[in-house]
């Protein structure tokens, strides 16, 4: 049985109402495939904001606490949360790892910190800074990475789990 070649994104056959491919309909073409032709950004924003409001209300919380790295993903979550809950309903936390004052000063001059700080200020939300250096080093020692060799992937995964745990801790206070 010969298999059909893979089709590149955008050249899907027409799908019937069950979601399965109907190869008998050859009228569908890649030229007619427009995945975002009906996308309404304002309606999507309203839907996401209503979702945030509903979930916060269901949880019985007064707001949200989120990690704000200075990147686009956390910035988008922060802006949508502030629109949904108002500035008093959002607390952003910037996590960093600085071993000493020189490293600390370098972090606070970084683009990521400046972006996170400026966004928080422009939204009027609470902004906290947490140095995770000692916690991260302690966790690495406790886990005893093989041959004391902490790869960047292992270290990055550990730090992201520590950030998550800290956010949960502060959210439940």
Buried (B, 14 or more C-beta within 10 A) or exposed (E): EEEEEEEEEEEBBBEEEEEEBEEEEEEBEEEEEEEEEEEEEEEEBEEBBEEBBEEBEEEEBEBBBBBBBBEEEBBEBBBBBBBBBEBEBBBBBBBBBBEEEEBBEEBBEEEBBEBBBEBBEEBEBBBEBBBBBEBBEEBBEEEEEEEEEBEEEBBEEBBEEBBEEBBEEEBEE
